[in-house]
């Protein structure tokens, strides 16, 4: 099993290589996130500038309600840092990543099937990383609203967040 610190180090390196500014221990709500990464980039496919945030926190245990609250807090903190203006050439996406040494199969199933929360010109993308299973779980339902964007978010989540024993 990959240890949590090695996982965080590998994710920070991947994000930095992809142009993110990575900062440890940023307060999100009432708890510090282990890793906060931010990038602002013009993307023609999204018709403007996209502010992307990846917020990663270790959790001893977490249930669906706590994960939803964590995701919401991450999204709120991220959108506060975009200057509040979304739409008309500006969008935001926040990956709220909960890392567990051993995740619950029931929670993974819930994460895969719970619809993503809809926001104006922004996306909240919760993910659950199970280090014991070396897996990442996120919503996998067929999306009609924002389908093209969500495919890209899923691809990015796999690229940046997949636990791998080789790091």
C-alpha positions in Angstrom: 0.0 0.0 0.0 1.2 3.5 -0.8 1.6 5.7 2.2 -0.3 8.9 2.4 2.7 11.2 2.4 4.2 9.5 -0.7 0.9 9.9 -2.5 0.7 13.6 -1.6 4.2 14.1 -2.9 3.5 12.3 -6.1 0.3 14.3 -6.7 2.0 17.6 -5.9 4.8 16.8 -8.5 2.2 15.9 -11.2 0.3 19.1 -10.6 3.4 21.3 -10.6 4.5 19.7 -13.9 1.1 20.7 -15.3 1.5 24.3 -14.3 -0.2 24.4 -10.9 1.0 26.5 -8.0 1.0 23.9 -5.2 0.7 25.0 -1.5 0.5 22.7 1.5 -1.7 23.2 4.6 -4.3 25.8 3.3 -7.4 26.3 5.4 -10.6 25.0 3.9 -13.5 25.7 6.1 -12.4 24.7 9.5 -9.6 22.3 8.6 -6.4 22.5 6.7 -6.1 20.8 3.4 -2.9 18.7 3.0 -2.5 20.1 -0.5 -3.9 23.0 -2.4 -3.1 23.5 -6.1 -4.3 26.3 -8.3 -3.9 27.2 -12.0 -5.5 29.8 -14.1 -5.3 29.1 -17.8 -7.0 30.2 -21.1 -8.7 27.2 -22.6 -10.4 27.8 -26.0 -12.5 24.6 -25.6 -14.0 26.2 -22.5 -14.4 29.6 -24.2 -12.2 31.5 -21.8 -10.1 31.4 -18.7 -10.5 28.5 -16.4 -9.4 28.6 -12.7 -8.7 25.0 -11.7 -8.3 24.0 -8.1 -7.2 20.7 -6.6 -7.8 20.3 -2.9 -6.5 17.1 -1.3 -7.1 16.1 2.4 -6.4 12.9 4.3 -9.4 11.5 6.2 -9.2 8.6 8.7 -12.8 7.9 7.8 -15.5 9.7 5.9 -19.1 9.1 5.0 -21.1 10.4 2.1 -22.5 13.3 4.1 -19.1 14.4 5.3 -17.6 14.0 1.8 -20.4 16.2 0.4 -19.7 18.8 3.0 -16.0 18.6 2.4 -16.5 19.0 -1.4 -18.8 22.0 -0.8 -16.3 23.7 1.5 -13.5 23.1 -1.0 -15.6 24.5 -3.8 -16.6 27.6 -1.8 -13.0 28.3 -0.9 -11.9 27.8 -4.5 -14.6 30.1 -5.9 -13.7 32.8 -3.4 -10.2 32.8 -4.9 -11.5 33.3 -8.5 -12.7 36.8 -7.7 -16.3 35.7 -7.8 -16.8 36.4 -11.5 -17.9 33.4 -13.5 -19.5 33.2 -16.9 -18.7 35.5 -19.8 -15.3 34.1 -20.5 -14.4 32.8 -17.0 -15.1 29.5 -15.4 -13.9 27.5 -12.4 -13.5 23.8 -11.5 -12.7 22.4 -8.1 -11.5 18.9 -7.5 -12.2 18.1 -3.8 -10.2 15.0 -3.1 -10.6 12.9 0.0 -7.7 10.4 0.6 -8.3 7.3 2.8 -5.9 4.6 3.6 -8.7 2.1 3.1 -12.0 3.3 1.6 -15.5 1.9 2.1 -17.0 0.1 -0.9 -20.4 1.5 -0.1 -18.9 5.1 -0.1 -17.2 4.4 -3.5 -20.4 3.3 -5.0 -22.2 6.4 -3.6 -19.5 8.7 -5.1 -19.8 7.0 -8.5 -23.6 7.4 -8.6 -24.3 10.7 -6.8 -25.0 13.4 -9.4 -22.5 16.3 -9.4 -23.7 19.5 -7.8 -24.6 22.1 -10.5 -23.2 25.6 -10.3 -23.1 28.6 -12.7 -20.1 28.4 -15.0 -18.2 26.2 -12.5 -17.9 22.6 -11.5 -17.6 20.8 -8.2 -15.8 17.5 -8.7 -15.5 15.4 -5.5 -13.2 12.3 -5.6 -12.3 9.6 -3.2 -8.8 8.0 -3.2 -8.4 4.6 -1.6 -4.7 4.0 -1.1 -5.1 0.3 -0.2 -6.9 -0.4 -3.4 -4.7 2.1 -5.4 -7.9 3.5 -6.9 -9.7 6.8 -7.4 -13.5 7.0 -7.5 -15.6 9.9 -8.8 -18.9 10.3 -10.5 -19.3 8.0 -13.4 -22.9 8.6 -14.4 -23.7 9.6 -17.9 -23.8 13.4 -17.9 -26.0 15.4 -20.2 -25.4 18.8 -18.6 -21.7 19.6 -19.2 -20.9 16.2 -20.7 -17.9 17.3 -22.8 -16.4 19.1 -19.8 -17.0 16.3 -17.4 -15.2 13.8 -19.7 -12.2 16.1 -19.5 -12.5 16.4 -15.7 -12.5 12.6 -15.4 -9.5 12.4 -17.6 -7.6 15.0 -15.6 -8.5 13.3 -12.4 -7.0 10.1 -13.6 -3.9 11.8 -14.8 -3.3 13.9 -11.6 -4.8 11.8 -8.8 -4.5 8.1 -9.6 -2.5 6.4 -6.8 0.4 4.4 -8.3 3.0 2.4 -6.5 5.6 3.9 -8.7 4.5 7.5 -7.8 
